[in-house]
Amino acid sequence: MRRPIVLFCSQTGERYLTTKNKANTPDRLRLLKYSAKLRRRVWFVEE
């Protein structure tokens, strides 16, 4: 079952809401997403 998670950017404090399947991805999620404040891609990690 997919659960909602929040990804957090440590550089700007931005948050990004997405979902993940905990059965397939038990580890903390880390995605390279676009930051509108920095106008470049940065790492967003699961809170």
PyMOL Python script that loads the backbone (N, CA, C, O; Angstrom):
from pymol import cmd

cmd.read_pdbstr("""\
ATOM      1  N   MET A   1       0.832  -1.183   0.000  1.00  0.00           N
ATOM      2  CA  MET A   1       0.000   0.000   0.000  1.00  0.00           C
ATOM      3  C   MET A   1       0.877   1.247   0.000  1.00  0.00           C
ATOM      4  O   MET A   1       1.883   1.299   0.707  1.00  0.00           O
ATOM      5  N   ARG A   2       0.509   2.230  -0.772  1.00  0.00           N
ATOM      6  CA  ARG A   2       1.285   3.459  -0.874  1.00  0.00           C
ATOM      7  C   ARG A   2       0.918   4.415   0.261  1.00  0.00           C
ATOM      8  O   ARG A   2      -0.258   4.615   0.565  1.00  0.00           O
ATOM      9  N   ARG A   3       1.931   4.992   0.874  1.00  0.00           N
ATOM     10  CA  ARG A   3       1.748   5.925   1.988  1.00  0.00           C
ATOM     11  C   ARG A   3       2.292   7.294   1.590  1.00  0.00           C
ATOM     12  O   ARG A   3       3.317   7.370   0.913  1.00  0.00           O
ATOM     13  N   PRO A   4       1.624   8.383   1.998  1.00  0.00           N
ATOM     14  CA  PRO A   4       2.161   9.719   1.717  1.00  0.00           C
ATOM     15  C   PRO A   4       3.387   9.996   2.583  1.00  0.00           C
ATOM     16  O   PRO A   4       3.415   9.646   3.763  1.00  0.00           O
ATOM     17  N   ILE A   5       4.392  10.623   1.991  1.00  0.00           N
ATOM     18  CA  ILE A   5       5.600  11.010   2.723  1.00  0.00           C
ATOM     19  C   ILE A   5       5.945  12.444   2.355  1.00  0.00           C
ATOM     20  O   ILE A   5       5.498  12.958   1.330  1.00  0.00           O
ATOM     21  N   VAL A   6       6.743  13.085   3.198  1.00  0.00           N
ATOM     22  CA  VAL A   6       7.198  14.448   2.954  1.00  0.00           C
ATOM     23  C   VAL A   6       8.700  14.404   2.731  1.00  0.00           C
ATOM     24  O   VAL A   6       9.441  13.845   3.539  1.00  0.00           O
ATOM     25  N   LEU A   7       9.148  15.001   1.622  1.00  0.00           N
ATOM     26  CA  LEU A   7      10.572  15.146   1.345  1.00  0.00           C
ATOM     27  C   LEU A   7      10.973  16.562   1.733  1.00  0.00           C
ATOM     28  O   LEU A   7      10.235  17.512   1.471  1.00  0.00           O
ATOM     29  N   PHE A   8      12.135  16.706   2.354  1.00  0.00           N
ATOM     30  CA  PHE A   8      12.575  17.973   2.924  1.00  0.00           C
ATOM     31  C   PHE A   8      13.927  18.357   2.343  1.00  0.00           C
ATOM     32  O   PHE A   8      14.822  17.519   2.241  1.00  0.00           O
ATOM     33  N   CYS A   9      14.078  19.625   1.963  1.00  0.00           N
ATOM     34  CA  CYS A   9      15.354  20.140   1.466  1.00  0.00           C
ATOM     35  C   CYS A   9      16.056  20.852   2.619  1.00  0.00           C
ATOM     36  O   CYS A   9      15.511  21.799   3.187  1.00  0.00           O
ATOM     37  N   SER A  10      17.252  20.406   2.965  1.00  0.00           N
ATOM     38  CA  SER A  10      17.960  20.994   4.098  1.00  0.00           C
ATOM     39  C   SER A  10      18.527  22.375   3.766  1.00  0.00           C
ATOM     40  O   SER A  10      18.776  23.167   4.675  1.00  0.00           O
ATOM     41  N   GLN A  11      18.734  22.676   2.495  1.00  0.00           N
ATOM     42  CA  GLN A  11      19.322  23.969   2.113  1.00  0.00           C
ATOM     43  C   GLN A  11      18.314  25.111   2.172  1.00  0.00           C
ATOM     44  O   GLN A  11      18.659  26.217   2.588  1.00  0.00           O
ATOM     45  N   THR A  12      17.067  24.857   1.761  1.00  0.00           N
ATOM     46  CA  THR A  12      16.076  25.933   1.687  1.00  0.00           C
ATOM     47  C   THR A  12      14.901  25.737   2.633  1.00  0.00           C
ATOM     48  O   THR A  12      14.173  26.692   2.906  1.00  0.00           O
ATOM     49  N   GLY A  13      14.697  24.533   3.137  1.00  0.00           N
ATOM     50  CA  GLY A  13      13.557  24.260   4.004  1.00  0.00           C
ATOM     51  C   GLY A  13      12.288  23.946   3.239  1.00  0.00           C
ATOM     52  O   GLY A  13      11.224  23.808   3.843  1.00  0.00           O
ATOM     53  N   GLU A  14      12.378  23.830   1.919  1.00  0.00           N
ATOM     54  CA  GLU A  14      11.205  23.500   1.111  1.00  0.00           C
ATOM     55  C   GLU A  14      10.762  22.080   1.398  1.00  0.00           C
ATOM     56  O   GLU A  14      11.562  21.227   1.783  1.00  0.00           O
ATOM     57  N   ARG A  15       9.479  21.842   1.204  1.00  0.00           N
ATOM     58  CA  ARG A  15       8.923  20.507   1.380  1.00  0.00           C
ATOM     59  C   ARG A  15       8.277  20.062   0.085  1.00  0.00           C
ATOM     60  O   ARG A  15       7.772  20.877  -0.687  1.00  0.00           O
ATOM     61  N   TYR A  16       8.299  18.741  -0.149  1.00  0.00           N
ATOM     62  CA  TYR A  16       7.719  18.151  -1.352  1.00  0.00           C
ATOM     63  C   TYR A  16       6.931  16.927  -0.923  1.00  0.00           C
ATOM     64  O   TYR A  16       7.481  16.042  -0.267  1.00  0.00           O
ATOM     65  N   LEU A  17       5.656  16.855  -1.279  1.00  0.00           N
ATOM     66  CA  LEU A  17       4.786  15.756  -0.875  1.00  0.00           C
ATOM     67  C   LEU A  17       4.707  14.724  -1.991  1.00  0.00           C
ATOM     68  O   LEU A  17       4.457  15.068  -3.146  1.00  0.00           O
ATOM     69  N   THR A  18       4.921  13.457  -1.643  1.00  0.00           N
ATOM     70  CA  THR A  18       4.827  12.360  -2.604  1.00  0.00           C
ATOM     71  C   THR A  18       4.382  11.104  -1.862  1.00  0.00           C
ATOM     72  O   THR A  18       4.095  11.157  -0.665  1.00  0.00           O
ATOM     73  N   THR A  19       4.323   9.983  -2.563  1.00  0.00           N
ATOM     74  CA  THR A  19       3.953   8.712  -1.936  1.00  0.00           C
ATOM     75  C   THR A  19       5.026   7.682  -2.217  1.00  0.00           C
ATOM     76  O   THR A  19       5.800   7.810  -3.166  1.00  0.00           O
ATOM     77  N   LYS A  20       5.061   6.651  -1.375  1.00  0.00           N
ATOM     78  CA  LYS A  20       5.975   5.542  -1.618  1.00  0.00           C
ATOM     79  C   LYS A  20       5.378   4.264  -1.064  1.00  0.00           C
ATOM     80  O   LYS A  20       4.566   4.292  -0.138  1.00  0.00           O
ATOM     81  N   ASN A  21       5.784   3.150  -1.635  1.00  0.00           N
ATOM     82  CA  ASN A  21       5.357   1.835  -1.197  1.00  0.00           C
ATOM     83  C   ASN A  21       6.415   1.321  -0.225  1.00  0.00           C
ATOM     84  O   ASN A  21       7.534   1.014  -0.636  1.00  0.00           O
ATOM     85  N   LYS A  22       6.074   1.225   1.055  1.00  0.00           N
ATOM     86  CA  LYS A  22       7.054   0.823   2.069  1.00  0.00           C
ATOM     87  C   LYS A  22       7.509  -0.618   1.919  1.00  0.00           C
ATOM     88  O   LYS A  22       8.600  -0.968   2.368  1.00  0.00           O
ATOM     89  N   ALA A  23       6.694  -1.460   1.296  1.00  0.00           N
ATOM     90  CA  ALA A  23       7.087  -2.854   1.088  1.00  0.00           C
ATOM     91  C   ALA A  23       8.226  -2.946   0.075  1.00  0.00           C
ATOM     92  O   ALA A  23       9.126  -3.772   0.227  1.00  0.00           O
ATOM     93  N   ASN A  24       8.193  -2.105  -0.954  1.00  0.00           N
ATOM     94  CA  ASN A  24       9.227  -2.131  -1.990  1.00  0.00           C
ATOM     95  C   ASN A  24      10.408  -1.231  -1.664  1.00  0.00           C
ATOM     96  O   ASN A  24      11.522  -1.493  -2.118  1.00  0.00           O
ATOM     97  N   THR A  25      10.189  -0.174  -0.886  1.00  0.00           N
ATOM     98  CA  THR A  25      11.235   0.797  -0.566  1.00  0.00           C
ATOM     99  C   THR A  25      11.256   1.036   0.940  1.00  0.00           C
ATOM    100  O   THR A  25      10.737   2.054   1.399  1.00  0.00           O
ATOM    101  N   PRO A  26      11.841   0.128   1.723  1.00  0.00           N
ATOM    102  CA  PRO A  26      11.826   0.307   3.179  1.00  0.00           C
ATOM    103  C   PRO A  26      12.792   1.391   3.669  1.00  0.00           C
ATOM    104  O   PRO A  26      12.603   1.933   4.758  1.00  0.00           O
ATOM    105  N   ASP A  27      13.832   1.716   2.873  1.00  0.00           N
ATOM    106  CA  ASP A  27      14.809   2.720   3.287  1.00  0.00           C
ATOM    107  C   ASP A  27      14.247   4.125   3.105  1.00  0.00           C
ATOM    108  O   ASP A  27      13.214   4.324   2.467  1.00  0.00           O
ATOM    109  N   ARG A  28      14.960   5.100   3.687  1.00  0.00           N
ATOM    110  CA  ARG A  28      14.552   6.493   3.519  1.00  0.00           C
ATOM    111  C   ARG A  28      14.778   6.915   2.076  1.00  0.00           C
ATOM    112  O   ARG A  28      15.813   6.618   1.480  1.00  0.00           O
ATOM    113  N   LEU A  29      13.801   7.605   1.532  1.00  0.00           N
ATOM    114  CA  LEU A  29      13.840   8.037   0.145  1.00  0.00           C
ATOM    115  C   LEU A  29      14.667   9.310   0.012  1.00  0.00           C
ATOM    116  O   LEU A  29      14.609  10.189   0.872  1.00  0.00           O
ATOM    117  N   ARG A  30      15.441   9.404  -1.079  1.00  0.00           N
ATOM    118  CA  ARG A  30      16.268  10.577  -1.362  1.00  0.00           C
ATOM    119  C   ARG A  30      16.164  10.851  -2.851  1.00  0.00           C
ATOM    120  O   ARG A  30      16.577  10.023  -3.664  1.00  0.00           O
ATOM    121  N   LEU A  31      15.611  12.016  -3.224  1.00  0.00           N
ATOM    122  CA  LEU A  31      15.380  12.333  -4.632  1.00  0.00           C
ATOM    123  C   LEU A  31      16.015  13.668  -4.993  1.00  0.00           C
ATOM    124  O   LEU A  31      16.062  14.584  -4.172  1.00  0.00           O
ATOM    125  N   LEU A  32      16.497  13.771  -6.210  1.00  0.00           N
ATOM    126  CA  LEU A  32      17.036  15.012  -6.743  1.00  0.00           C
ATOM    127  C   LEU A  32      15.891  15.761  -7.415  1.00  0.00           C
ATOM    128  O   LEU A  32      15.443  15.376  -8.495  1.00  0.00           O
ATOM    129  N   LYS A  33      15.417  16.830  -6.777  1.00  0.00           N
ATOM    130  CA  LYS A  33      14.261  17.587  -7.263  1.00  0.00           C
ATOM    131  C   LYS A  33      14.673  19.036  -7.526  1.00  0.00           C
ATOM    132  O   LYS A  33      15.700  19.501  -7.033  1.00  0.00           O
ATOM    133  N   TYR A  34      13.853  19.740  -8.312  1.00  0.00           N
ATOM    134  CA  TYR A  34      14.115  21.142  -8.634  1.00  0.00           C
ATOM    135  C   TYR A  34      13.657  22.042  -7.489  1.00  0.00           C
ATOM    136  O   TYR A  34      12.538  21.910  -6.994  1.00  0.00           O
ATOM    137  N   SER A  35      14.521  22.948  -7.080  1.00  0.00           N
ATOM    138  CA  SER A  35      14.192  23.930  -6.048  1.00  0.00           C
ATOM    139  C   SER A  35      13.933  25.272  -6.726  1.00  0.00           C
ATOM    140  O   SER A  35      14.815  25.807  -7.398  1.00  0.00           O
ATOM    141  N   ALA A  36      12.738  25.814  -6.556  1.00  0.00           N
ATOM    142  CA  ALA A  36      12.395  27.099  -7.161  1.00  0.00           C
ATOM    143  C   ALA A  36      13.169  28.248  -6.510  1.00  0.00           C
ATOM    144  O   ALA A  36      13.469  29.242  -7.171  1.00  0.00           O
ATOM    145  N   LYS A  37      13.490  28.121  -5.234  1.00  0.00           N
ATOM    146  CA  LYS A  37      14.230  29.178  -4.539  1.00  0.00           C
ATOM    147  C   LYS A  37      15.673  29.269  -5.033  1.00  0.00           C
ATOM    148  O   LYS A  37      16.195  30.366  -5.232  1.00  0.00           O
ATOM    149  N   LEU A  38      16.318  28.117  -5.232  1.00  0.00           N
ATOM    150  CA  LEU A  38      17.705  28.094  -5.687  1.00  0.00           C
ATOM    151  C   LEU A  38      17.825  28.040  -7.206  1.00  0.00           C
ATOM    152  O   LEU A  38      18.900  28.279  -7.757  1.00  0.00           O
ATOM    153  N   ARG A  39      16.720  27.727  -7.883  1.00  0.00           N
ATOM    154  CA  ARG A  39      16.660  27.581  -9.338  1.00  0.00           C
ATOM    155  C   ARG A  39      17.662  26.557  -9.861  1.00  0.00           C
ATOM    156  O   ARG A  39      18.320  26.771 -10.879  1.00  0.00           O
ATOM    157  N   ARG A  40      17.762  25.440  -9.141  1.00  0.00           N
ATOM    158  CA  ARG A  40      18.583  24.303  -9.569  1.00  0.00           C
ATOM    159  C   ARG A  40      18.099  23.055  -8.848  1.00  0.00           C
ATOM    160  O   ARG A  40      17.255  23.134  -7.956  1.00  0.00           O
ATOM    161  N   ARG A  41      18.632  21.913  -9.234  1.00  0.00           N
ATOM    162  CA  ARG A  41      18.240  20.659  -8.597  1.00  0.00           C
ATOM    163  C   ARG A  41      19.030  20.457  -7.310  1.00  0.00           C
ATOM    164  O   ARG A  41      20.238  20.688  -7.272  1.00  0.00           O
ATOM    165  N   VAL A  42      18.346  20.027  -6.260  1.00  0.00           N
ATOM    166  CA  VAL A  42      18.968  19.747  -4.962  1.00  0.00           C
ATOM    167  C   VAL A  42      18.378  18.453  -4.406  1.00  0.00           C
ATOM    168  O   VAL A  42      17.335  17.989  -4.868  1.00  0.00           O
ATOM    169  N   TRP A  43      19.048  17.880  -3.419  1.00  0.00           N
ATOM    170  CA  TRP A  43      18.579  16.639  -2.805  1.00  0.00           C
ATOM    171  C   TRP A  43      17.460  16.929  -1.817  1.00  0.00           C
ATOM    172  O   TRP A  43      17.582  17.808  -0.964  1.00  0.00           O
ATOM    173  N   PHE A  44      16.377  16.188  -1.939  1.00  0.00           N
ATOM    174  CA  PHE A  44      15.270  16.196  -0.990  1.00  0.00           C
ATOM    175  C   PHE A  44      15.270  14.831  -0.316  1.00  0.00           C
ATOM    176  O   PHE A  44      15.281  13.807  -0.999  1.00  0.00           O
ATOM    177  N   VAL A  45      15.257  14.801   1.026  1.00  0.00           N
ATOM    178  CA  VAL A  45      15.291  13.539   1.761  1.00  0.00           C
ATOM    179  C   VAL A  45      14.006  13.365   2.561  1.00  0.00           C
ATOM    180  O   VAL A  45      13.349  14.338   2.931  1.00  0.00           O
ATOM    181  N   GLU A  46      13.669  12.126   2.816  1.00  0.00           N
ATOM    182  CA  GLU A  46      12.457  11.810   3.570  1.00  0.00           C
ATOM    183  C   GLU A  46      12.628  12.219   5.027  1.00  0.00           C
ATOM    184  O   GLU A  46      13.658  11.942   5.641  1.00  0.00           O
ATOM    185  N   GLU A  47      11.609  12.881   5.577  1.00  0.00           N
ATOM    186  CA  GLU A  47      11.654  13.292   6.985  1.00  0.00           C
ATOM    187  C   GLU A  47      11.450  12.122   7.901  1.00  0.00           C
ATOM    188  O   GLU A  47      11.458  12.285   9.122  1.00  0.00           O
TER     189      GLU A  47
END
""", "prot")
cmd.dss("prot")
cmd.show_as("cartoon", "prot")
cmd.util.cbc("prot")
cmd.orient("prot")
